[in-house]
Amino acid sequence: MHSNLKISLDRADELLKELMTEYEKCLKAKEVSGRATQLTHEVCERLRSVLDRAAYLYWDQKVSPELTEEDRQRATIYFPIADKQNGFDSTLGRWRWQKIRNKHEPIYDFLLALQPFTSSSNRWLAVLADLANQGKHIDLVPQKRIEDRRITVERQGGGAVSWNSGVQFGRGVSVMGAPIDPTTQRIVPTPGVTEKIETWVSFLIQEHNVNAAGFCKEACDKVRRIIVEMSERCALS
Protein backbone atom coordinates (compact mmCIF):
# COMPACT_ATOMS: atom_id res chain seq x y z
CA MET A 1 0.00 0.00 0.00
CA HIS A 2 1.20 3.50 -0.81
CA SER A 3 2.48 5.24 2.32
CA ASN A 4 0.19 8.26 1.90
CA LEU A 5 -2.87 6.01 1.75
CA LYS A 6 -1.76 4.15 4.87
CA ILE A 7 -1.23 7.43 6.74
CA SER A 8 -4.73 8.61 5.80
CA LEU A 9 -6.30 5.33 6.88
CA ASP A 10 -4.42 5.41 10.17
CA ARG A 11 -5.61 8.96 10.75
CA ALA A 12 -9.20 7.84 10.18
CA ASP A 13 -8.71 5.18 12.84
CA GLU A 14 -7.35 7.82 15.24
CA LEU A 15 -10.41 9.98 14.66
CA LEU A 16 -12.61 6.94 15.24
CA LYS A 17 -10.99 6.39 18.65
CA GLU A 18 -11.62 10.03 19.54
CA LEU A 19 -15.20 9.63 18.40
CA MET A 20 -15.80 6.54 20.55
CA THR A 21 -14.40 8.34 23.59
CA GLU A 22 -16.65 11.31 22.93
CA TYR A 23 -19.69 9.05 22.53
CA GLU A 24 -19.03 7.57 25.96
CA LYS A 25 -19.05 11.07 27.44
CA CYS A 26 -22.28 11.82 25.61
CA LEU A 27 -23.95 8.68 26.96
CA LYS A 28 -23.10 9.70 30.52
CA ALA A 29 -24.30 13.26 29.91
CA LYS A 30 -27.38 12.00 28.06
CA GLU A 31 -26.93 14.40 25.17
CA VAL A 32 -25.18 14.56 21.81
CA SER A 33 -22.31 17.04 21.82
CA GLY A 34 -21.30 19.20 18.90
CA ARG A 35 -17.88 17.56 19.06
CA ALA A 36 -19.42 14.11 18.59
CA THR A 37 -21.26 15.30 15.51
CA GLN A 38 -18.13 17.01 14.16
CA LEU A 39 -15.97 13.93 14.71
CA THR A 40 -18.56 11.78 12.94
CA HIS A 41 -18.20 13.92 9.85
CA GLU A 42 -14.42 14.11 10.11
CA VAL A 43 -14.22 10.32 10.03
CA CYS A 44 -16.46 10.21 6.95
CA GLU A 45 -14.57 13.01 5.21
CA ARG A 46 -11.24 11.32 5.84
CA LEU A 47 -12.48 8.01 4.45
CA ARG A 48 -14.00 9.68 1.39
CA SER A 49 -10.72 11.48 0.83
CA VAL A 50 -8.62 8.33 0.95
CA LEU A 51 -10.90 6.67 -1.62
CA ASP A 52 -10.43 9.65 -3.94
CA ARG A 53 -6.67 9.56 -3.38
CA ALA A 54 -6.56 5.87 -4.27
CA ALA A 55 -8.49 6.56 -7.48
CA TYR A 56 -6.09 9.38 -8.35
CA LEU A 57 -3.09 7.16 -7.62
CA TYR A 58 -4.39 4.56 -10.07
CA TRP A 59 -5.14 7.20 -12.70
CA ASP A 60 -1.76 8.88 -12.27
CA GLN A 61 0.22 5.64 -12.51
CA LYS A 62 -1.82 3.62 -15.01
CA VAL A 63 -3.98 5.98 -17.07
CA SER A 64 -2.27 9.36 -17.27
CA PRO A 65 0.82 8.14 -19.19
CA GLU A 66 -1.45 7.00 -22.05
CA LEU A 67 -3.38 10.28 -22.34
CA THR A 68 -2.70 13.39 -24.35
CA GLU A 69 -1.54 16.46 -22.48
CA GLU A 70 -4.92 18.09 -23.13
CA ASP A 71 -6.82 15.16 -21.61
CA ARG A 72 -4.52 15.09 -18.61
CA GLN A 73 -5.18 18.76 -17.97
CA ARG A 74 -8.96 18.39 -18.32
CA ALA A 75 -9.31 15.21 -16.25
CA THR A 76 -11.11 15.29 -12.88
CA ILE A 77 -10.48 12.26 -10.70
CA TYR A 78 -12.86 10.98 -8.04
CA PHE A 79 -13.58 7.53 -6.67
CA PRO A 80 -16.99 6.72 -8.16
CA ILE A 81 -19.91 6.30 -5.74
CA ALA A 82 -23.20 6.34 -7.62
CA ASP A 83 -26.83 5.26 -7.26
CA LYS A 84 -27.20 4.51 -10.98
CA GLN A 85 -25.09 3.15 -13.81
CA ASN A 86 -25.07 6.42 -15.73
CA GLY A 87 -23.78 8.31 -12.68
CA PHE A 88 -21.01 5.75 -12.29
CA ASP A 89 -19.99 6.02 -15.94
CA SER A 90 -20.21 9.81 -15.80
CA THR A 91 -17.75 9.99 -12.88
CA LEU A 92 -15.31 7.68 -14.63
CA GLY A 93 -15.80 9.57 -17.89
CA ARG A 94 -14.15 12.56 -16.24
CA TRP A 95 -10.97 10.51 -16.08
CA ARG A 96 -10.73 11.30 -19.84
CA TRP A 97 -9.88 7.67 -20.54
CA GLN A 98 -12.58 6.86 -23.10
CA LYS A 99 -10.15 5.90 -25.87
CA ILE A 100 -8.18 3.51 -23.68
CA ARG A 101 -10.76 2.30 -21.16
CA ASN A 102 -10.85 -1.18 -22.67
CA LYS A 103 -7.30 -1.60 -21.38
CA HIS A 104 -8.54 -1.02 -17.84
CA GLU A 105 -11.50 -3.40 -17.55
CA PRO A 106 -10.25 -4.98 -14.27
CA ILE A 107 -10.40 -1.69 -12.35
CA TYR A 108 -13.71 -0.78 -14.00
CA ASP A 109 -15.22 -4.10 -12.90
CA PHE A 110 -13.71 -3.76 -9.42
CA LEU A 111 -15.23 -0.31 -8.91
CA LEU A 112 -18.55 -1.35 -10.44
CA ALA A 113 -18.92 -4.22 -7.96
CA LEU A 114 -18.68 -1.73 -5.07
CA GLN A 115 -21.52 0.53 -6.22
CA PRO A 116 -24.73 0.95 -4.20
CA PHE A 117 -26.82 0.22 -7.31
CA THR A 118 -24.96 -3.06 -7.80
CA SER A 119 -25.84 -4.51 -4.39
CA SER A 120 -27.82 -3.37 -1.35
CA SER A 121 -24.86 -4.45 0.79
CA ASN A 122 -22.98 -1.47 -0.68
CA ARG A 123 -25.48 1.09 0.65
CA TRP A 124 -22.99 2.12 3.35
CA LEU A 125 -20.78 3.66 0.66
CA ALA A 126 -23.59 5.98 -0.45
CA VAL A 127 -24.19 6.99 3.17
CA LEU A 128 -20.47 7.70 3.59
CA ALA A 129 -20.38 9.87 0.48
CA ASP A 130 -23.47 11.80 1.52
CA LEU A 131 -22.22 12.49 5.04
CA ALA A 132 -18.81 13.59 3.78
CA ASN A 133 -20.44 15.91 1.25
CA GLN A 134 -22.92 17.41 3.71
CA GLY A 135 -20.22 18.03 6.24
CA LYS A 136 -18.32 20.14 3.72
CA HIS A 137 -21.02 21.93 1.79
CA ILE A 138 -24.30 22.02 3.71
CA ASP A 139 -24.24 21.52 7.46
CA LEU A 140 -23.61 18.84 9.98
CA VAL A 141 -26.26 16.13 9.91
CA PRO A 142 -28.19 16.20 13.20
CA GLN A 143 -28.07 13.17 15.42
CA LYS A 144 -30.48 12.10 18.11
CA ARG A 145 -30.27 9.98 21.23
CA ILE A 146 -32.86 7.22 21.57
CA GLU A 147 -33.70 5.08 24.57
CA ASP A 148 -35.73 1.92 24.61
CA ARG A 149 -36.60 0.44 28.00
CA ARG A 150 -36.83 -3.33 27.72
CA ILE A 151 -38.41 -5.44 30.47
CA THR A 152 -37.52 -9.11 30.77
CA VAL A 153 -39.44 -11.48 33.06
CA GLU A 154 -37.87 -14.83 33.86
CA ARG A 155 -39.27 -17.84 35.69
CA GLN A 156 -37.14 -20.05 37.90
CA GLY A 157 -36.47 -23.32 36.12
CA GLY A 158 -36.57 -21.82 32.63
CA GLY A 159 -38.55 -19.54 30.38
CA ALA A 160 -38.44 -15.80 29.76
CA VAL A 161 -40.54 -13.12 28.08
CA SER A 162 -39.44 -9.58 27.18
CA TRP A 163 -41.05 -6.48 25.69
CA ASN A 164 -40.17 -2.86 25.06
CA SER A 165 -41.67 0.28 26.51
CA GLY A 166 -44.16 0.62 23.68
CA VAL A 167 -46.15 -2.41 24.90
CA GLN A 168 -48.98 -1.63 27.34
CA PHE A 169 -50.86 -4.32 29.30
CA GLY A 170 -54.36 -4.00 30.66
CA ARG A 171 -55.94 -5.56 33.75
CA GLY A 172 -55.94 -9.32 34.21
CA VAL A 173 -52.73 -9.99 32.26
CA SER A 174 -50.09 -12.34 33.65
CA VAL A 175 -46.62 -13.12 32.34
CA MET A 176 -44.81 -16.32 33.36
CA GLY A 177 -47.37 -16.69 36.16
CA ALA A 178 -46.82 -13.16 37.53
CA PRO A 179 -49.68 -10.61 37.29
CA ILE A 180 -48.90 -7.28 35.55
CA ASP A 181 -49.81 -4.11 37.42
CA PRO A 182 -51.42 -1.95 34.67
CA THR A 183 -50.54 1.29 36.49
CA THR A 184 -46.79 0.62 36.52
CA GLN A 185 -46.53 -2.00 33.75
CA ARG A 186 -44.37 -3.98 36.19
CA ILE A 187 -45.00 -7.47 37.54
CA VAL A 188 -46.50 -7.99 40.97
CA PRO A 189 -43.82 -9.66 43.16
CA THR A 190 -44.28 -13.40 42.61
CA PRO A 191 -42.21 -16.28 44.05
CA GLY A 192 -39.91 -17.80 41.44
CA VAL A 193 -40.37 -14.95 38.94
CA THR A 194 -37.83 -12.15 38.45
CA GLU A 195 -37.95 -8.93 36.46
CA LYS A 196 -35.08 -7.06 34.79
CA ILE A 197 -35.27 -3.57 33.27
CA GLU A 198 -32.62 -2.37 30.84
CA THR A 199 -32.14 0.90 28.97
CA TRP A 200 -30.73 0.46 25.48
CA VAL A 201 -28.96 3.58 24.16
CA SER A 202 -27.61 4.47 20.74
CA PHE A 203 -26.98 7.55 18.63
CA LEU A 204 -28.61 7.66 15.24
CA ILE A 205 -27.73 9.69 12.18
CA GLN A 206 -31.28 10.80 11.56
CA GLU A 207 -31.34 11.20 7.80
CA HIS A 208 -29.99 7.71 7.17
CA ASN A 209 -31.29 6.00 10.33
CA VAL A 210 -27.96 4.31 11.04
CA ASN A 211 -26.13 3.91 14.32
CA ALA A 212 -23.40 6.53 14.18
CA ALA A 213 -20.70 4.69 16.13
CA GLY A 214 -21.35 1.36 14.44
CA PHE A 215 -21.46 2.93 10.99
CA CYS A 216 -18.17 4.80 11.42
CA LYS A 217 -16.38 1.70 12.69
CA GLU A 218 -17.76 -0.41 9.84
CA ALA A 219 -16.81 2.25 7.29
CA CYS A 220 -13.22 2.43 8.59
CA ASP A 221 -12.88 -1.34 8.30
CA LYS A 222 -14.45 -1.58 4.85
CA VAL A 223 -12.58 1.34 3.31
CA ARG A 224 -9.30 -0.15 4.51
CA ARG A 225 -10.22 -3.46 2.87
CA ILE A 226 -11.07 -1.67 -0.38
CA ILE A 227 -7.76 0.19 -0.39
CA VAL A 228 -5.74 -2.93 0.42
CA GLU A 229 -7.44 -4.95 -2.32
CA MET A 230 -7.20 -2.13 -4.87
CA SER A 231 -3.51 -1.64 -4.08
CA GLU A 232 -2.77 -5.35 -4.52
CA ARG A 233 -4.88 -5.84 -7.63
CA CYS A 234 -3.50 -2.79 -9.38
CA ALA A 235 0.07 -2.95 -8.05
CA LEU A 236 -0.10 0.64 -6.82
CA SER A 237 3.16 1.91 -5.49
C-alpha positions as a Markdown table, in Angstrom:
| # | Residue | x | y | z |
|---|---|---|---|---|
| 1 | Met | 0.0 | 0.0 | 0.0 |
| 2 | His | 1.2 | 3.5 | -0.8 |
| 3 | Ser | 2.5 | 5.2 | 2.3 |
| 4 | Asn | 0.2 | 8.3 | 1.9 |
| 5 | Leu | -2.9 | 6.0 | 1.8 |
| 6 | Lys | -1.8 | 4.2 | 4.9 |
| 7 | Ile | -1.2 | 7.4 | 6.7 |
| 8 | Ser | -4.7 | 8.6 | 5.8 |
| 9 | Leu | -6.3 | 5.3 | 6.9 |
| 10 | Asp | -4.4 | 5.4 | 10.2 |
| 11 | Arg | -5.6 | 9.0 | 10.8 |
| 12 | Ala | -9.2 | 7.8 | 10.2 |
| 13 | Asp | -8.7 | 5.2 | 12.8 |
| 14 | Glu | -7.3 | 7.8 | 15.2 |
| 15 | Leu | -10.4 | 10.0 | 14.7 |
| 16 | Leu | -12.6 | 6.9 | 15.2 |
| 17 | Lys | -11.0 | 6.4 | 18.6 |
| 18 | Glu | -11.6 | 10.0 | 19.5 |
| 19 | Leu | -15.2 | 9.6 | 18.4 |
| 20 | Met | -15.8 | 6.5 | 20.5 |
| 21 | Thr | -14.4 | 8.3 | 23.6 |
| 22 | Glu | -16.7 | 11.3 | 22.9 |
| 23 | Tyr | -19.7 | 9.1 | 22.5 |
| 24 | Glu | -19.0 | 7.6 | 26.0 |
| 25 | Lys | -19.0 | 11.1 | 27.4 |
| 26 | Cys | -22.3 | 11.8 | 25.6 |
| 27 | Leu | -23.9 | 8.7 | 27.0 |
| 28 | Lys | -23.1 | 9.7 | 30.5 |
| 29 | Ala | -24.3 | 13.3 | 29.9 |
| 30 | Lys | -27.4 | 12.0 | 28.1 |
| 31 | Glu | -26.9 | 14.4 | 25.2 |
| 32 | Val | -25.2 | 14.6 | 21.8 |
| 33 | Ser | -22.3 | 17.0 | 21.8 |
| 34 | Gly | -21.3 | 19.2 | 18.9 |
| 35 | Arg | -17.9 | 17.6 | 19.1 |
| 36 | Ala | -19.4 | 14.1 | 18.6 |
| 37 | Thr | -21.3 | 15.3 | 15.5 |
| 38 | Gln | -18.1 | 17.0 | 14.2 |
| 39 | Leu | -16.0 | 13.9 | 14.7 |
| 40 | Thr | -18.6 | 11.8 | 12.9 |
| 41 | His | -18.2 | 13.9 | 9.9 |
| 42 | Glu | -14.4 | 14.1 | 10.1 |
| 43 | Val | -14.2 | 10.3 | 10.0 |
| 44 | Cys | -16.5 | 10.2 | 6.9 |
| 45 | Glu | -14.6 | 13.0 | 5.2 |
| 46 | Arg | -11.2 | 11.3 | 5.8 |
| 47 | Leu | -12.5 | 8.0 | 4.4 |
| 48 | Arg | -14.0 | 9.7 | 1.4 |
| 49 | Ser | -10.7 | 11.5 | 0.8 |
| 50 | Val | -8.6 | 8.3 | 1.0 |
| 51 | Leu | -10.9 | 6.7 | -1.6 |
| 52 | Asp | -10.4 | 9.6 | -3.9 |
| 53 | Arg | -6.7 | 9.6 | -3.4 |
| 54 | Ala | -6.6 | 5.9 | -4.3 |
| 55 | Ala | -8.5 | 6.6 | -7.5 |
| 56 | Tyr | -6.1 | 9.4 | -8.3 |
| 57 | Leu | -3.1 | 7.2 | -7.6 |
| 58 | Tyr | -4.4 | 4.6 | -10.1 |
| 59 | Trp | -5.1 | 7.2 | -12.7 |
| 60 | Asp | -1.8 | 8.9 | -12.3 |
| 61 | Gln | 0.2 | 5.6 | -12.5 |
| 62 | Lys | -1.8 | 3.6 | -15.0 |
| 63 | Val | -4.0 | 6.0 | -17.1 |
| 64 | Ser | -2.3 | 9.4 | -17.3 |
| 65 | Pro | 0.8 | 8.1 | -19.2 |
| 66 | Glu | -1.5 | 7.0 | -22.0 |
| 67 | Leu | -3.4 | 10.3 | -22.3 |
| 68 | Thr | -2.7 | 13.4 | -24.3 |
| 69 | Glu | -1.5 | 16.5 | -22.5 |
| 70 | Glu | -4.9 | 18.1 | -23.1 |
| 71 | Asp | -6.8 | 15.2 | -21.6 |
| 72 | Arg | -4.5 | 15.1 | -18.6 |
| 73 | Gln | -5.2 | 18.8 | -18.0 |
| 74 | Arg | -9.0 | 18.4 | -18.3 |
| 75 | Ala | -9.3 | 15.2 | -16.2 |
| 76 | Thr | -11.1 | 15.3 | -12.9 |
| 77 | Ile | -10.5 | 12.3 | -10.7 |
| 78 | Tyr | -12.9 | 11.0 | -8.0 |
| 79 | Phe | -13.6 | 7.5 | -6.7 |
| 80 | Pro | -17.0 | 6.7 | -8.2 |
| 81 | Ile | -19.9 | 6.3 | -5.7 |
| 82 | Ala | -23.2 | 6.3 | -7.6 |
| 83 | Asp | -26.8 | 5.3 | -7.3 |
| 84 | Lys | -27.2 | 4.5 | -11.0 |
| 85 | Gln | -25.1 | 3.2 | -13.8 |
| 86 | Asn | -25.1 | 6.4 | -15.7 |
| 87 | Gly | -23.8 | 8.3 | -12.7 |
| 88 | Phe | -21.0 | 5.8 | -12.3 |
| 89 | Asp | -20.0 | 6.0 | -15.9 |
| 90 | Ser | -20.2 | 9.8 | -15.8 |
| 91 | Thr | -17.7 | 10.0 | -12.9 |
| 92 | Leu | -15.3 | 7.7 | -14.6 |
| 93 | Gly | -15.8 | 9.6 | -17.9 |
| 94 | Arg | -14.1 | 12.6 | -16.2 |
| 95 | Trp | -11.0 | 10.5 | -16.1 |
| 96 | Arg | -10.7 | 11.3 | -19.8 |
| 97 | Trp | -9.9 | 7.7 | -20.5 |
| 98 | Gln | -12.6 | 6.9 | -23.1 |
| 99 | Lys | -10.1 | 5.9 | -25.9 |
| 100 | Ile | -8.2 | 3.5 | -23.7 |
| 101 | Arg | -10.8 | 2.3 | -21.2 |
| 102 | Asn | -10.9 | -1.2 | -22.7 |
| 103 | Lys | -7.3 | -1.6 | -21.4 |
| 104 | His | -8.5 | -1.0 | -17.8 |
| 105 | Glu | -11.5 | -3.4 | -17.5 |
| 106 | Pro | -10.2 | -5.0 | -14.3 |
| 107 | Ile | -10.4 | -1.7 | -12.4 |
| 108 | Tyr | -13.7 | -0.8 | -14.0 |
| 109 | Asp | -15.2 | -4.1 | -12.9 |
| 110 | Phe | -13.7 | -3.8 | -9.4 |
| 111 | Leu | -15.2 | -0.3 | -8.9 |
| 112 | Leu | -18.5 | -1.4 | -10.4 |
| 113 | Ala | -18.9 | -4.2 | -8.0 |
| 114 | Leu | -18.7 | -1.7 | -5.1 |
| 115 | Gln | -21.5 | 0.5 | -6.2 |
| 116 | Pro | -24.7 | 1.0 | -4.2 |
| 117 | Phe | -26.8 | 0.2 | -7.3 |
| 118 | Thr | -25.0 | -3.1 | -7.8 |
| 119 | Ser | -25.8 | -4.5 | -4.4 |
| 120 | Ser | -27.8 | -3.4 | -1.3 |
| 121 | Ser | -24.9 | -4.4 | 0.8 |
| 122 | Asn | -23.0 | -1.5 | -0.7 |
| 123 | Arg | -25.5 | 1.1 | 0.6 |
| 124 | Trp | -23.0 | 2.1 | 3.3 |
| 125 | Leu | -20.8 | 3.7 | 0.7 |
| 126 | Ala | -23.6 | 6.0 | -0.5 |
| 127 | Val | -24.2 | 7.0 | 3.2 |
| 128 | Leu | -20.5 | 7.7 | 3.6 |
| 129 | Ala | -20.4 | 9.9 | 0.5 |
| 130 | Asp | -23.5 | 11.8 | 1.5 |
| 131 | Leu | -22.2 | 12.5 | 5.0 |
| 132 | Ala | -18.8 | 13.6 | 3.8 |
| 133 | Asn | -20.4 | 15.9 | 1.3 |
| 134 | Gln | -22.9 | 17.4 | 3.7 |
| 135 | Gly | -20.2 | 18.0 | 6.2 |
| 136 | Lys | -18.3 | 20.1 | 3.7 |
| 137 | His | -21.0 | 21.9 | 1.8 |
| 138 | Ile | -24.3 | 22.0 | 3.7 |
| 139 | Asp | -24.2 | 21.5 | 7.5 |
| 140 | Leu | -23.6 | 18.8 | 10.0 |
| 141 | Val | -26.3 | 16.1 | 9.9 |
| 142 | Pro | -28.2 | 16.2 | 13.2 |
| 143 | Gln | -28.1 | 13.2 | 15.4 |
| 144 | Lys | -30.5 | 12.1 | 18.1 |
| 145 | Arg | -30.3 | 10.0 | 21.2 |
| 146 | Ile | -32.9 | 7.2 | 21.6 |
| 147 | Glu | -33.7 | 5.1 | 24.6 |
| 148 | Asp | -35.7 | 1.9 | 24.6 |
| 149 | Arg | -36.6 | 0.4 | 28.0 |
| 150 | Arg | -36.8 | -3.3 | 27.7 |
| 151 | Ile | -38.4 | -5.4 | 30.5 |
| 152 | Thr | -37.5 | -9.1 | 30.8 |
| 153 | Val | -39.4 | -11.5 | 33.1 |
| 154 | Glu | -37.9 | -14.8 | 33.9 |
| 155 | Arg | -39.3 | -17.8 | 35.7 |
| 156 | Gln | -37.1 | -20.0 | 37.9 |
| 157 | Gly | -36.5 | -23.3 | 36.1 |
| 158 | Gly | -36.6 | -21.8 | 32.6 |
| 159 | Gly | -38.5 | -19.5 | 30.4 |
| 160 | Ala | -38.4 | -15.8 | 29.8 |
| 161 | Val | -40.5 | -13.1 | 28.1 |
| 162 | Ser | -39.4 | -9.6 | 27.2 |
| 163 | Trp | -41.1 | -6.5 | 25.7 |
| 164 | Asn | -40.2 | -2.9 | 25.1 |
| 165 | Ser | -41.7 | 0.3 | 26.5 |
| 166 | Gly | -44.2 | 0.6 | 23.7 |
| 167 | Val | -46.1 | -2.4 | 24.9 |
| 168 | Gln | -49.0 | -1.6 | 27.3 |
| 169 | Phe | -50.9 | -4.3 | 29.3 |
| 170 | Gly | -54.4 | -4.0 | 30.7 |
| 171 | Arg | -55.9 | -5.6 | 33.7 |
| 172 | Gly | -55.9 | -9.3 | 34.2 |
| 173 | Val | -52.7 | -10.0 | 32.3 |
| 174 | Ser | -50.1 | -12.3 | 33.7 |
| 175 | Val | -46.6 | -13.1 | 32.3 |
| 176 | Met | -44.8 | -16.3 | 33.4 |
| 177 | Gly | -47.4 | -16.7 | 36.2 |
| 178 | Ala | -46.8 | -13.2 | 37.5 |
| 179 | Pro | -49.7 | -10.6 | 37.3 |
| 180 | Ile | -48.9 | -7.3 | 35.6 |
| 181 | Asp | -49.8 | -4.1 | 37.4 |
| 182 | Pro | -51.4 | -1.9 | 34.7 |
| 183 | Thr | -50.5 | 1.3 | 36.5 |
| 184 | Thr | -46.8 | 0.6 | 36.5 |
| 185 | Gln | -46.5 | -2.0 | 33.8 |
| 186 | Arg | -44.4 | -4.0 | 36.2 |
| 187 | Ile | -45.0 | -7.5 | 37.5 |
| 188 | Val | -46.5 | -8.0 | 41.0 |
| 189 | Pro | -43.8 | -9.7 | 43.2 |
| 190 | Thr | -44.3 | -13.4 | 42.6 |
| 191 | Pro | -42.2 | -16.3 | 44.1 |
| 192 | Gly | -39.9 | -17.8 | 41.4 |
| 193 | Val | -40.4 | -14.9 | 38.9 |
| 194 | Thr | -37.8 | -12.1 | 38.4 |
| 195 | Glu | -38.0 | -8.9 | 36.5 |
| 196 | Lys | -35.1 | -7.1 | 34.8 |
| 197 | Ile | -35.3 | -3.6 | 33.3 |
| 198 | Glu | -32.6 | -2.4 | 30.8 |
| 199 | Thr | -32.1 | 0.9 | 29.0 |
| 200 | Trp | -30.7 | 0.5 | 25.5 |
| 201 | Val | -29.0 | 3.6 | 24.2 |
| 202 | Ser | -27.6 | 4.5 | 20.7 |
| 203 | Phe | -27.0 | 7.5 | 18.6 |
| 204 | Leu | -28.6 | 7.7 | 15.2 |
| 205 | Ile | -27.7 | 9.7 | 12.2 |
| 206 | Gln | -31.3 | 10.8 | 11.6 |
| 207 | Glu | -31.3 | 11.2 | 7.8 |
| 208 | His | -30.0 | 7.7 | 7.2 |
| 209 | Asn | -31.3 | 6.0 | 10.3 |
| 210 | Val | -28.0 | 4.3 | 11.0 |
| 211 | Asn | -26.1 | 3.9 | 14.3 |
| 212 | Ala | -23.4 | 6.5 | 14.2 |
| 213 | Ala | -20.7 | 4.7 | 16.1 |
| 214 | Gly | -21.4 | 1.4 | 14.4 |
| 215 | Phe | -21.5 | 2.9 | 11.0 |
| 216 | Cys | -18.2 | 4.8 | 11.4 |
| 217 | Lys | -16.4 | 1.7 | 12.7 |
| 218 | Glu | -17.8 | -0.4 | 9.8 |
| 219 | Ala | -16.8 | 2.3 | 7.3 |
| 220 | Cys | -13.2 | 2.4 | 8.6 |
| 221 | Asp | -12.9 | -1.3 | 8.3 |
| 222 | Lys | -14.5 | -1.6 | 4.9 |
| 223 | Val | -12.6 | 1.3 | 3.3 |
| 224 | Arg | -9.3 | -0.1 | 4.5 |
| 225 | Arg | -10.2 | -3.5 | 2.9 |
| 226 | Ile | -11.1 | -1.7 | -0.4 |
| 227 | Ile | -7.8 | 0.2 | -0.4 |
| 228 | Val | -5.7 | -2.9 | 0.4 |
| 229 | Glu | -7.4 | -4.9 | -2.3 |
| 230 | Met | -7.2 | -2.1 | -4.9 |
| 231 | Ser | -3.5 | -1.6 | -4.1 |
| 232 | Glu | -2.8 | -5.4 | -4.5 |
| 233 | Arg | -4.9 | -5.8 | -7.6 |
| 234 | Cys | -3.5 | -2.8 | -9.4 |
| 235 | Ala | 0.1 | -3.0 | -8.0 |
| 236 | Leu | -0.1 | 0.6 | -6.8 |
| 237 | Ser | 3.2 | 1.9 | -5.5 |
